[in-house]
Amino acid sequence: MKVIFKNARFIDPERKLDETGDLLVEEGVIRRIGGTTTEEDANGADVIDREGLIVAPGFFDMHVHLREPGREDAETVQSGLAAAANGGFTGVAYMPNTEPAIDSAEAIALVKEKARGSLTEAFPIAAVSVGRKGEALSPMAELVEAGAVAFSDDGAAVASSALLRRALEYSNMFGVPIVEHCEDPDLAGGAMNEGYFSTIYGLPGVPTVAEDVIVARGVLLAEFTGGAFHVAHVSSKRSIELVRDAKARGIRVTAEITPHHFTLVDEDVKTYDTNYKMNPPLRSREDLEAALEGLKDATIDAIASDHAPHAPEDKEREFIYAPNGVLGLETAVPLALSELVGKKVLSIETTIEKFALGPRRILNLPIPKIAEGEPANLTVIDPAEVWTYDAAKSKSKSRNTPFDKRLFTGKPVAAMNQGKLWRDGEMKTL
Amino acid sequence: MSLSSNHLLGLRGVPRSDIELILETAATFKQVLDRPIKKVPTLQGKTVVNLFYEPSTRTRISFELAEKRLSADAVNFSVSGSSVGKGETFRDTVRNIEAMKVDMIVVRHASAGVPLYLTRVAKSRVINAGDGTHEHPTQALLDIFSIKEKLGRVEGLNVCIVGDIAHSRVAFSNVYGLQAMGANVSVCGPSTMIPRGIERTGVKVYHDIDRAIAENDVLNVLRIQLERHARGYFPNVREYHRYFGLTEERIEKNNPNVLILHPGPINRGVEMTSGVADGDYQIILQQVANGVAVRMAILYLLGTRKENEQ
């Protein structure tokens, strides 16, 4: 099968490519870039002729929760990957905090089997410690051999400084980073960001310093061990400064941010809607401004959704008892296009870098190329389309999002990978 | 005259005219409570559910008496502890209760925001009887009523709330209500018990109890939860009492005319000595008595308020 994107703009920041023309993909391979389509080419092809489309290397979300095994009522590998494709992602890295945790080659094999046939590839981030219990190191060599691209005890920080030191040392043999959920459990333990708004909303607070001390610990241990340390979902101004300083010192530290942290703030918790409850919590306006600065000056390498599906009976309950987390796969790209590109925080090229290049560099994965003869691993976006997100139509099995009915400017309109095309909420084989 | 809202969720943003209407109505009901037959037919045929997800004796009894004296049918629903992970969800509980055709719900819950959530899922009028560390508006209204009754005014008074401000639902309802009524509000307590960002609410912060006594007309003294010291909020009860407790000597030295309130229950020897708790400075039992009248006023004003009334 053939697909033609007419008059599209190709942006491949890695190859400094920025051109306009037609793109022909045949049987999952990029046949031609640029020029104009002949009648012969167009014969029998699916021709997509829309003004202003941008074709980019396939986007990658390095922080998602697929919930399988254990909570298949909230999400499955298949439903999560469908939401990923629908959101424009051709690859994801999934977190190991399932039930049981992903801490063995067998567990990875199980998810791999479930992911078969999807457009979006799923890469495992395996547990740092056996059962995520924070005691013994997981069998890291075996896990890397099985496909693990990073290690994390996400949901919690690595339980002890000594274990984190050993994890950084050991994983560094394979060049694989430790992805840290930066939260000191003694300092945290609240339901929203600590500050004026937690005080007047009467909710227990999580101070930014609960994140900062764990970021600082990781930076120091990364410096000491030479290991690669990645800060998941950075949310505080001070943590961003710590990452910036660490990078300036040449320490191997990277960071990602979620779209909700560059869009919403603690004040938004005012309705006590539990779709505004996440971990780390929505922070202050000042933290959000610092995040935008961090995105601009490349302190923050990647945008990752922290897609965290929850069944309605779990999520719709009293605020202090509700679990943390919101959906993100289908709203990450629209939020970046609306809040970052639309508000002139980032250029479209830099935004593509944060989605397509940054995550793969952190995880040492090859970056898809926009070049003739290359497999088509592409994300197509329309940066100007104005549309309303309808959570009821989500491909995810869950509905926990604060962005239902939100108006976006910019949309992922197609994704291609693994010889498949995702368009208009459907998958086709190329 | 009627209130500007169908519900009483808190005092933040509530107009002075609403508070004054509640206080005036409460004064009328207080006269009813002085009669030999302390009952009026005002809410006959109305059903009020007291939905208490936290143990509470005095607030629940105060509401129940207020409901009964207005001739409403009062039903109590108490759940001890949280319902996390067991049995039906909060939403299902509420829907079940509503299916039995109730008119008003009085709710107490450990999580802030539950009363607001109730207004979204239920059709009943909702009265907040305390949610998390958010608000406890009926307590603050009875405190304000008691201050006004004793001193004749609230406007221009200096009122200090003393104790664990960070973990108190009473403190902020008092701050908003007193500020709306024109009082100058301050707080006094150990720095670990003063929440972040409090200065944005326009209150002054004291850490010196002697100064707080000297510079205020009224002290509203909150209960200290003794288990807080285990989490490091204060070193021990003895030290708390020594540096923040009210004694007769302290009051005599700094301001013998100060008026003392306490929402109860008192830890004698911690927040204040028995001499203070039983002395002439305080109006603690008047607060309890006024609580019934104030709650009658709120139940009456909300229970008889027409839908969409302005």
Interface residues (C-beta under 8 A of the other chain):
Chain A: E194 G195 Y196 F197 S198 T199 I200 Y201 G202 L203 P204 G205 P207 T271 Y272 E313 E316 R317 E318 F319 I320 Y321
Chain B: R12 S82 V84 T89 F90 R91 H109 A110 S111 A112 G113 V114 L116 Y117 D131 G132 T133 H134 E135 A166 R169 F172 P195 R196 G197 I198 R200 T201
